[in-house]
């Protein structure tokens, strides 16, 4: 195979690989912490939901909370144009929190569009304050269901395995960092306060959207820039191959 043909093939492969791989970098539902999500502490996280359909809009998100590592406090931040509901379930083993026994914990969060949708080419973030984060695991898995207005339901429920390829429909995974001495995670100081009834209150979710949106936009922008660069490089390879072929023919 001559040089021009090799360049043409390489360019074509570059374009194909970018088109195939770029969407997977940001197409699925994910969970991103605001700051650090440390074991034993509290954290504000954002469930990021991109719309991956060209002819439908996302109108519902359901997040199943891990019951093998239950969270006593789950506080969604209001999102304009969406209603939110938190379901609870009875625990097989009660939790100890602030000297109190917790017999039930949040099991699912459901956001439903009520005047807003996630349209094609758009994404939405749903902030939630979580705590207290478990100390006996390195991650929390949140299975998600994404519903479109054409009744299609996408199930993001496959748990990624270390060392294995990413599954086709991966569940959102929150990585937990090690807690240092005297460290209780983001918002722990506020989380340890109690209200007038003596009940523990969770960390507030203020300014979550702005901060997480910035980090999410940076990651998406990076992925798109890399995709565009790959396409340009591939296109340049194709053009060079065509020109080289013409010169040899002349």
C-alpha positions as CSV (number, residue, x, y, z in Angstrom):
1,X,0.0,0.0,0.0
2,X,1.5,3.4,-1.0
3,X,1.9,6.4,1.3
4,X,-1.1,8.3,0.0
5,X,-3.4,5.3,0.6
6,X,-2.1,4.8,4.1
7,X,-2.8,8.4,4.9
8,X,-6.3,8.2,3.5
9,X,-7.1,5.1,5.5
10,X,-5.6,6.6,8.6
11,X,-7.6,9.7,8.2
12,X,-10.8,7.8,7.6
13,X,-10.2,5.7,10.7
14,X,-9.5,8.8,12.8
15,X,-12.8,10.4,11.8
16,X,-14.7,7.2,12.4
17,X,-13.2,6.6,15.9
18,X,-14.0,10.2,16.9
19,X,-17.6,10.0,15.8
20,X,-18.0,6.7,17.5
21,X,-16.3,7.4,20.8
22,X,-17.0,11.1,21.4
23,X,-20.7,10.8,22.3
24,X,-20.0,8.1,24.9
25,X,-17.8,10.5,26.8
26,X,-20.8,12.5,28.0
27,X,-24.0,10.7,26.9
28,X,-25.1,8.9,30.0
29,X,-26.5,9.9,33.3
30,X,-23.8,10.6,35.8
31,X,-23.2,11.9,39.4
32,X,-20.7,14.6,40.2
33,X,-19.7,15.9,43.7
34,X,-19.4,19.5,44.4
35,X,-16.0,19.6,46.0
36,X,-15.1,16.4,47.9
37,X,-17.3,13.5,48.8
38,X,-15.5,12.1,51.9
39,X,-16.3,9.0,53.8
40,X,-18.3,9.7,57.0
41,X,-19.2,13.2,55.9
42,X,-21.8,15.1,53.9
43,X,-21.6,16.2,50.3
44,X,-23.7,18.0,47.7
45,X,-23.8,16.1,44.4
46,X,-25.3,16.8,41.0
47,X,-27.1,14.2,38.9
48,X,-26.3,15.2,35.3
49,X,-28.8,14.2,32.7
50,X,-27.9,14.8,29.0
51,X,-30.6,14.3,26.3
52,X,-29.2,11.7,23.8
53,X,-32.2,11.7,21.5
54,X,-32.7,13.9,18.5
55,X,-36.5,13.6,18.4
56,X,-37.6,13.5,22.0
57,X,-37.2,15.3,25.3
58,X,-36.5,14.0,28.8
59,X,-39.4,14.5,31.2
60,X,-38.6,12.3,34.1
61,X,-35.5,11.1,36.1
62,X,-35.7,8.3,38.8
63,X,-32.6,7.7,41.0
64,X,-32.5,4.6,43.2
65,X,-30.5,5.2,46.3
66,X,-28.2,2.5,47.6
67,X,-29.9,0.5,50.4
68,X,-26.9,-1.6,51.1
69,X,-25.3,1.7,52.3
70,X,-28.3,3.7,53.3
71,X,-28.2,7.5,53.5
72,X,-30.1,9.0,56.4
73,X,-30.3,12.5,54.9
74,X,-31.3,13.2,51.3
75,X,-32.3,16.8,50.5
76,X,-32.9,17.7,46.8
77,X,-32.4,21.3,45.8
78,X,-35.5,22.8,43.9
79,X,-35.0,22.8,40.1
80,X,-37.3,25.3,38.3
81,X,-39.8,23.5,36.0
82,X,-39.4,20.2,37.9
83,X,-41.3,18.6,40.8
84,X,-39.4,16.2,43.1
85,X,-40.5,13.4,45.4
86,X,-38.4,11.4,47.8
87,X,-39.6,7.9,48.7
88,X,-38.5,6.1,51.9
89,X,-38.1,2.4,52.8
90,X,-37.8,0.5,56.1
91,X,-34.2,-0.6,56.9
92,X,-33.4,-4.1,57.8
93,X,-30.8,-2.8,60.2
94,X,-31.3,0.6,61.9
95,X,-28.7,3.4,61.5
96,X,-27.1,5.3,64.3
97,X,-27.0,9.0,63.7
98,X,-26.4,11.8,66.2
99,X,-27.3,9.4,69.0
100,X,-30.6,8.4,67.4
101,X,-31.8,5.2,65.7
102,X,-32.9,5.6,62.1
103,X,-35.3,2.9,61.1
104,X,-36.1,4.1,57.6
105,X,-34.1,5.9,54.9
106,X,-34.7,7.5,51.5
107,X,-34.8,4.8,48.8
108,X,-35.6,6.8,45.6
109,X,-35.7,10.3,44.2
110,X,-38.0,11.2,41.3
111,X,-37.9,14.4,39.3
112,X,-40.9,15.0,36.9
113,X,-41.1,17.8,34.4
114,X,-43.7,20.4,35.3
115,X,-43.2,23.1,32.7
116,X,-39.7,22.3,31.7
117,X,-38.0,19.5,29.6
118,X,-34.5,18.5,28.6
119,X,-34.5,19.0,24.9
120,X,-32.3,17.5,22.2
121,X,-28.7,18.8,22.6
122,X,-29.4,19.9,26.2
123,X,-28.6,18.7,29.7
124,X,-29.9,19.4,33.2
125,X,-28.3,19.0,36.6
126,X,-30.3,18.0,39.7
127,X,-28.5,18.9,43.0
128,X,-28.9,16.8,46.1
129,X,-27.3,17.0,49.6
130,X,-26.4,13.5,50.8
131,X,-25.3,12.2,54.2
132,X,-23.9,10.8,56.2
133,X,-21.7,9.0,53.6
134,X,-20.7,5.5,54.6
135,X,-17.2,4.7,55.8
136,X,-17.1,1.0,54.7
137,X,-17.1,1.5,50.9
138,X,-15.2,3.4,48.3
139,X,-18.2,4.2,46.1
140,X,-22.0,4.5,45.9
141,X,-23.9,3.2,42.9
142,X,-27.1,5.1,41.9
143,X,-29.2,3.2,39.4
144,X,-31.2,5.6,37.1
145,X,-34.2,5.6,34.8
146,X,-34.5,8.3,32.2
147,X,-37.9,8.7,30.6
148,X,-38.6,10.6,27.3
149,X,-41.8,12.2,26.2
150,X,-42.2,9.5,23.5
151,X,-42.6,7.0,26.4
152,X,-39.1,5.6,25.9
153,X,-37.3,4.6,29.1
154,X,-33.5,4.3,29.2
155,X,-32.3,2.2,32.1
156,X,-28.8,3.3,33.4
157,X,-28.5,0.4,35.8
158,X,-25.3,-1.6,34.9
159,X,-22.7,-1.4,37.6
160,X,-19.2,-0.7,36.2
161,X,-16.5,-3.3,37.2
162,X,-12.9,-2.3,37.9
163,X,-10.6,-3.4,35.1
164,X,-13.5,-4.1,32.7
165,X,-14.8,-2.1,29.8
166,X,-17.5,0.4,30.5
167,X,-21.0,-1.2,30.2
168,X,-23.4,-0.1,27.6
169,X,-25.8,1.5,30.1
170,X,-23.6,2.3,33.1
171,X,-25.2,3.4,36.4
172,X,-24.0,6.7,38.0
173,X,-21.2,6.0,40.5
174,X,-20.1,8.4,43.2
175,X,-16.4,7.9,44.3
176,X,-15.8,8.5,47.9
177,X,-12.5,9.9,49.2
178,X,-10.8,8.9,52.4
179,X,-11.7,11.1,55.4
180,X,-8.7,12.7,57.1
181,X,-8.4,13.2,60.9
182,X,-11.2,15.5,62.0
183,X,-12.5,15.8,58.5
184,X,-16.3,15.2,58.0
185,X,-16.7,16.1,54.3
186,X,-18.4,19.0,52.6
187,X,-20.9,20.8,54.7
188,X,-20.3,18.6,57.8
189,X,-20.3,21.6,60.1
190,X,-23.8,22.6,59.0
191,X,-24.9,19.0,58.9
192,X,-24.1,18.4,62.6
193,X,-26.5,21.2,63.6
194,X,-30.0,20.3,64.9
195,X,-33.3,22.0,64.3
196,X,-35.9,23.1,66.9
197,X,-37.2,19.6,67.3
198,X,-33.8,18.2,68.0
199,X,-33.5,16.4,64.7
200,X,-30.3,16.5,62.7
201,X,-30.3,18.6,59.6
202,X,-28.4,17.9,56.5
203,X,-25.9,20.2,54.7
204,X,-27.6,22.8,52.5
205,X,-27.3,22.5,48.8
206,X,-26.8,26.2,48.1
207,X,-24.9,27.3,45.0
208,X,-24.6,23.6,43.8
209,X,-26.0,24.3,40.4
210,X,-23.5,27.0,39.5
211,X,-20.4,25.2,40.7
212,X,-21.3,21.8,39.3
213,X,-22.5,23.3,36.1
214,X,-19.1,25.0,35.7
215,X,-17.2,21.7,36.2
216,X,-19.7,19.8,34.1
217,X,-19.4,22.3,31.3
218,X,-15.6,22.1,31.4
219,X,-15.6,18.3,31.0
220,X,-18.1,18.4,28.2
221,X,-16.3,21.3,26.4
222,X,-13.0,19.3,26.7
223,X,-14.7,16.2,25.2
224,X,-16.2,18.2,22.3
225,X,-12.9,20.0,21.6
226,X,-11.0,16.8,21.5
227,X,-13.7,15.4,19.2
228,X,-13.5,18.3,16.8
229,X,-9.7,18.2,16.8
230,X,-9.8,14.5,16.0
231,X,-12.2,15.2,13.1
232,X,-10.0,18.0,11.7
233,X,-6.9,15.8,11.9
234,X,-8.7,12.9,10.2
235,X,-10.1,15.3,7.5
236,X,-6.6,16.7,6.9
237,X,-5.3,13.2,6.5
238,X,-7.9,12.4,3.9
239,X,-7.3,15.6,2.0
240,X,-3.5,15.0,2.0
241,X,-4.0,11.5,0.7
242,X,-6.2,12.7,-2.1
243,X,-3.7,15.4,-3.2
244,X,-0.8,13.0,-3.0
245,X,-2.8,10.5,-5.2
246,X,-3.5,13.2,-7.8
247,X,0.2,14.2,-7.9
248,X,1.3,10.7,-8.5
249,X,-1.3,10.3,-11.2
250,X,-0.1,13.5,-12.9
